[in-house]
Amino acid sequence: MKIGIVGLGLIGGSLALALRDGHDVTGYDTDERARSAAKADGIRIASRLEDLLPADAVLVATPISAIVPALEQLAARSDGAVLVDTGSLKRAVADYADRAPTGARIVGGHPMAGTTSAGFSAADPGLFRGRAFLLVPTARSDDHAMAVAGAIVREVGATVAVCSADVHDRAMARLVAGPLATAAALAVAGAQAEPLVAAAGPGFRDSTRLADTPADLATELLFGNAADSRAAIGSIIEGLTQLRDALERGDRDYARSFLQTARSVRRELG
């Protein structure tokens, strides 16, 4: 397939590296450093966004705020190309698809993989292997578009899971925004352990990993889906409050039951 990739950071760069051997891949990024780094690694670079077309598919791996503008530019001249975004929120993509040109083919996508590192230098062709890659049908998704998106997902070693935009965004508030907020709060609270913070073991380090997310991205993840993020944070606060209250009343049985439930959920992750 002829595949264009918009955005050559961690996700877009990893897609480019994972797909380049079996496909005709061209990348585009507004950042000169990203373009230069990708070009130095053998990725063909387009000088303009529209030069990614014609193509069988174009993957949009920009920051969340730039996804819909990129889709708007591409959809007007896509000529059958399947447009797949990789952002962590989907309602805005679904809303745009409702008003997109009737000939456009748009599929929402979200690879459940990543690191707190950023940029093409962090890109890894194995990033998606064995991970879920969520696909979200839109008003401009047809069987062909879903098949192309699914084929690309499998090509990078990920597994396909399909859900609606509403289900996706509600779930991501609890699987992404909530953990991010919790990690940030835990890191800030950990500052009270000075002068021994630097001596923290893997428990604290693993639990606060998401606190290392770049602040602009973290803010977008929280505020881009604010209502669901508030609900997710509220659920976490409720759970912590229940544990705190159990400690205050010396209720070991309740605390043990709560912790056993948490352990069983964690074990479901494999």
C-alpha positions as CSV (number, residue, x, y, z in Angstrom):
1,M,0.0,0.0,0.0
2,K,1.0,3.6,-0.5
3,I,0.7,5.1,3.0
4,G,1.2,8.7,4.1
5,I,1.9,9.7,7.7
6,V,1.2,13.1,9.2
7,G,3.2,13.8,12.3
8,L,6.6,12.1,12.9
9,G,6.8,12.0,16.7
10,L,6.7,8.9,18.8
11,I,3.5,7.4,17.3
12,G,3.8,8.6,13.7
13,G,7.6,7.8,13.6
14,S,7.0,4.3,15.0
15,L,4.3,3.7,12.4
16,A,6.6,4.9,9.7
17,L,9.4,2.6,10.8
18,A,7.1,-0.3,11.3
19,L,5.5,0.0,7.8
20,R,8.3,1.2,5.6
21,D,9.7,-2.3,4.7
22,G,6.5,-3.7,3.3
23,H,4.9,-0.5,2.0
24,D,5.5,2.8,0.1
25,V,5.7,5.2,3.1
26,T,6.0,8.9,3.0
27,G,5.9,11.2,6.1
28,Y,5.2,14.8,6.7
29,D,5.7,17.0,9.8
30,T,5.6,20.8,10.3
31,D,8.7,20.5,12.5
32,E,12.0,20.7,10.6
33,R,13.8,18.7,13.3
34,A,11.3,15.8,13.0
35,R,11.5,15.9,9.2
36,S,15.3,15.8,9.3
37,A,15.5,13.0,11.8
38,A,13.0,10.9,9.9
39,K,14.8,11.5,6.6
40,A,18.1,10.5,8.2
41,D,16.5,7.2,9.2
42,G,15.4,6.5,5.6
43,I,11.8,7.8,5.7
44,R,10.8,9.7,2.5
45,I,9.5,13.2,3.4
46,A,6.8,15.2,1.7
47,S,7.3,19.0,1.6
48,R,3.6,19.7,1.9
49,L,0.7,17.9,3.6
50,E,-1.2,17.5,0.3
51,D,1.8,15.8,-1.3
52,L,1.0,12.7,0.8
53,L,-1.9,12.2,-1.7
54,P,-2.8,10.2,-3.7
55,A,-2.5,7.3,-1.3
56,D,-4.3,4.2,-0.2
57,A,-4.2,5.5,3.4
58,V,-3.0,8.5,5.4
59,L,-2.4,8.1,9.1
60,V,-2.8,11.3,11.1
61,A,-0.5,11.2,14.2
62,T,-0.4,14.9,15.1
63,P,-1.1,16.4,18.5
64,I,-4.9,16.2,19.4
65,S,-5.6,19.8,18.6
66,A,-4.2,19.4,15.0
67,I,-6.0,16.2,14.1
68,V,-9.3,17.6,12.7
69,P,-7.6,20.5,10.8
70,A,-5.3,17.9,9.1
71,L,-8.3,15.7,8.3
72,E,-10.1,18.7,6.9
73,Q,-7.2,19.4,4.5
74,L,-6.9,15.8,3.5
75,A,-10.6,15.0,3.1
76,A,-11.1,17.6,0.5
77,R,-8.8,15.9,-1.9
78,S,-8.5,12.4,-0.5
79,D,-9.9,10.7,-3.6
80,G,-10.6,7.4,-1.9
81,A,-7.7,7.4,0.5
82,V,-8.6,6.0,3.9
83,L,-7.8,8.6,6.6
84,V,-7.0,7.2,10.0
85,D,-6.1,9.3,13.1
86,T,-4.2,8.0,16.1
87,G,-5.4,10.4,18.8
88,S,-6.5,9.4,22.3
89,L,-9.9,11.2,22.0
90,K,-12.5,10.4,19.4
91,R,-15.6,12.5,19.7
92,A,-14.1,15.4,17.8
93,V,-13.1,13.1,14.9
94,A,-16.5,11.5,14.8
95,D,-18.2,15.0,14.9
96,Y,-16.0,16.1,12.0
97,A,-16.8,12.9,10.0
98,D,-20.5,13.8,10.3
99,R,-19.9,16.9,8.2
100,A,-17.0,15.7,6.0
101,P,-17.3,15.4,2.3
102,T,-19.5,12.4,1.4
103,G,-16.6,10.8,-0.6
104,A,-14.2,10.9,2.4
105,R,-13.3,7.7,4.2
106,I,-12.4,8.4,7.9
107,V,-11.7,5.9,10.6
108,G,-10.8,6.8,14.2
109,G,-7.8,5.0,15.6
110,H,-6.0,4.8,18.9
111,P,-3.0,2.6,19.5
112,M,-2.8,1.6,23.1
113,A,0.9,1.9,23.2
114,G,3.4,4.7,24.0
115,T,6.0,6.0,26.4
116,T,6.5,9.3,28.1
117,S,9.3,10.1,25.6
118,A,8.5,12.2,22.6
119,G,9.8,12.9,19.1
120,F,11.1,10.8,16.3
121,S,14.2,9.9,18.3
122,A,11.9,7.9,20.6
123,A,10.2,6.0,17.7
124,D,10.3,2.3,17.8
125,P,9.0,-0.1,15.0
126,G,8.1,-2.6,17.7
127,L,6.1,-0.1,19.8
128,F,2.7,-1.6,18.8
129,R,3.6,-5.3,18.9
130,G,1.1,-7.3,21.0
131,R,-0.8,-4.1,21.9
132,A,-4.5,-3.3,21.3
133,F,-5.2,-0.8,18.5
134,L,-8.7,0.6,18.9
135,L,-10.6,1.4,15.7
136,V,-13.7,3.7,15.9
137,P,-16.1,3.7,12.9
138,T,-17.4,7.1,11.9
139,A,-20.2,8.3,9.5
140,R,-17.5,8.2,6.8
141,S,-16.4,4.6,7.5
142,D,-17.4,1.8,5.1
143,D,-16.3,-1.8,4.9
144,H,-13.3,-1.0,2.7
145,A,-12.1,1.7,5.0
146,M,-12.4,-0.5,8.1
147,A,-10.6,-3.3,6.2
148,V,-7.7,-1.1,5.2
149,A,-7.4,0.3,8.7
150,G,-7.5,-3.2,10.2
151,A,-4.8,-4.4,7.7
152,I,-2.5,-1.6,8.8
153,V,-3.0,-2.3,12.4
154,R,-2.1,-5.9,11.9
155,E,0.9,-5.0,9.8
156,V,2.4,-3.1,12.8
157,G,1.8,-6.1,15.0
158,A,-1.1,-4.8,17.0
159,T,-4.5,-6.4,17.6
160,V,-7.8,-4.8,16.4
161,A,-10.5,-3.8,18.8
162,V,-13.6,-1.9,17.6
163,C,-15.7,0.5,19.7
164,S,-17.8,3.6,19.3
165,A,-16.5,7.1,19.9
166,D,-18.6,7.5,23.1
167,V,-17.5,4.2,24.6
168,H,-13.9,5.0,23.6
169,D,-13.8,8.4,25.3
170,R,-15.6,7.3,28.5
171,A,-13.1,4.4,28.8
172,M,-10.1,6.5,28.0
173,A,-11.0,8.9,30.8
174,R,-10.6,6.0,33.2
175,L,-7.7,4.3,31.5
176,V,-5.6,7.4,30.5
177,A,-6.8,10.7,32.1
178,G,-7.5,9.2,35.5
179,P,-4.2,7.4,35.8
180,L,-2.4,10.5,34.5
181,A,-4.1,12.7,37.2
182,T,-3.4,10.1,39.9
183,A,0.3,9.8,38.9
184,A,0.6,13.6,39.0
185,A,-1.0,13.9,42.4
186,L,1.1,11.1,43.8
187,A,4.3,12.7,42.5
188,V,3.4,16.0,44.0
189,A,2.5,14.3,47.3
190,G,5.8,12.4,47.1
191,A,7.7,15.7,47.3
192,Q,6.9,15.5,51.1
193,A,9.2,12.5,51.4
194,E,12.2,14.8,50.9
195,P,15.1,14.3,51.3
196,L,14.5,10.6,50.3
197,V,12.5,11.0,47.1
198,A,15.5,10.1,45.0
199,A,15.8,6.9,46.9
200,A,12.3,5.8,46.0
201,G,11.9,2.2,44.9
202,P,10.1,0.7,41.9
203,G,6.6,1.0,43.5
204,F,6.7,4.8,43.6
205,R,8.7,5.1,40.3
206,D,6.2,2.8,38.4
207,S,3.2,4.5,40.0
208,T,4.3,8.0,38.9
209,R,5.6,7.1,35.4
210,L,2.7,9.0,33.8
211,A,3.6,12.2,35.7
212,D,6.5,12.4,33.2
213,T,4.1,13.0,30.4
214,P,4.8,16.4,28.7
215,A,2.7,19.0,30.3
216,D,1.0,20.2,27.0
217,L,-0.1,16.7,26.1
218,A,-1.2,15.9,29.7
219,T,-3.3,19.1,29.8
220,E,-4.9,18.3,26.4
221,L,-5.7,14.8,27.6
222,L,-7.4,16.1,30.7
223,F,-9.3,19.1,29.2
224,G,-10.0,17.6,25.8
225,N,-12.5,15.3,27.5
226,A,-13.2,17.3,30.7
227,A,-16.5,15.9,31.7
228,D,-15.4,12.3,31.6
229,S,-12.0,13.2,33.1
230,R,-13.8,14.8,36.1
231,A,-15.9,11.6,36.5
232,A,-12.9,9.4,36.4
233,I,-11.0,11.5,38.9
234,G,-14.1,11.6,41.1
235,S,-14.2,7.8,41.1
236,I,-10.5,7.6,42.1
237,I,-11.1,10.2,44.9
238,E,-14.1,8.1,46.1
239,G,-12.0,4.9,46.3
240,L,-9.2,6.7,48.2
241,T,-11.8,8.2,50.5
242,Q,-13.1,4.8,51.3
243,L,-9.7,3.5,52.1
244,R,-8.9,6.5,54.3
245,D,-12.2,6.0,56.1
246,A,-11.4,2.3,56.7
247,L,-8.1,3.3,58.2
248,E,-9.8,5.9,60.5
249,R,-12.2,3.3,61.8
250,G,-9.6,0.5,61.9
251,D,-11.7,-1.6,59.4
252,R,-9.1,-4.1,58.1
253,D,-11.8,-6.4,56.6
254,Y,-13.1,-3.6,54.3
255,A,-9.5,-2.5,53.4
256,R,-8.6,-6.2,52.6
257,S,-11.7,-6.6,50.4
258,F,-11.0,-3.4,48.5
259,L,-7.4,-4.3,47.9
260,Q,-8.3,-7.9,46.8
261,T,-10.8,-6.4,44.3
262,A,-8.0,-4.1,43.0
263,R,-5.6,-7.0,42.7
264,S,-8.1,-9.1,40.7
265,V,-8.6,-6.2,38.2
266,R,-4.9,-5.8,37.9
267,R,-4.4,-9.5,37.2
268,E,-6.9,-9.3,34.3
269,L,-4.4,-7.1,32.4
270,G,-2.1,-10.2,32.2
